[in-house]
Amino acid sequence: AQSVTQPDIHITVSEGASLELRCNYSYGATPYLFWYVQSPGQGLQLLLKYFSGDTLVQGIKGFEAEFKRSQSSFNLRKPSVHWSDAAEYFCAVSVLGGYQKVTFGTGTKLQVIP
Amino acid sequence: DADVTQTPRNRITKTGKRIMLECSQTKGHDRMYWYRQDPGLGLQLIYYSFDVKDINKGEISDGYSVSRQAQAKFSLSLESAIPNQTALYFCATSQAEGGYTFGSGTRLTVV
């Protein structure tokens, strides 16, 4: 069965610093990979997705993620964090064919300090 | 108007009561989903529907039921609410190979 691990429950960074959120997945074939962001009191918003092709994916709000098959990872990065990026981030993996089963990680809560 | 609208946003109900959470979408997507979010557990799938005549159980369907009234409407019912169903509930939609579009959620408290 597919699974997603986000090893960091909580991360604190200074505004303007770079950010990397880790995501590891377990699946036999190449999955479809997603990153979502959830602001307090809101639903999840899709930041970016990887289906195939270029392993470096650009998303909204200045985020990018890199798929590394050898490491089964799909880490999310941003070169310079803004205070408005404080939120919870979820990595997700999907298997295509028939039902698009999506498994979500348990989330990483990002705190941004001035 | 939001692409995916959930009502109510907040609800407090008593143990044993029946409650319905509603979801409507303007995305034109065929696929709709109900998820439950608990702190530290991520999102768990309750039910999903690929079209009006297709309803499927997810990982945690016990104690829940759904109705797909139209392509744009998908409601979730708790027939007899219990306290451990206290959670944040999300409706989502998707196309076959896309990411999800989520509603803003319904915060349900069962007392």
Interface residues (C-beta under 8 A of the other chain):
Chain A: I9 Y32 F34 Y36 G41 Q42 G43 L44 Q45 L46 K49 F51 F90 L96 Y99 Q100 K101 V102 F104 G105 T106 G107
Chain B: V4 R31 G40 L41 G42 L43 L45 Y48 F50 N56 F90 A92 S94 A96 E97 G98 G99 Y100 T101 F102 G103 S104 G105
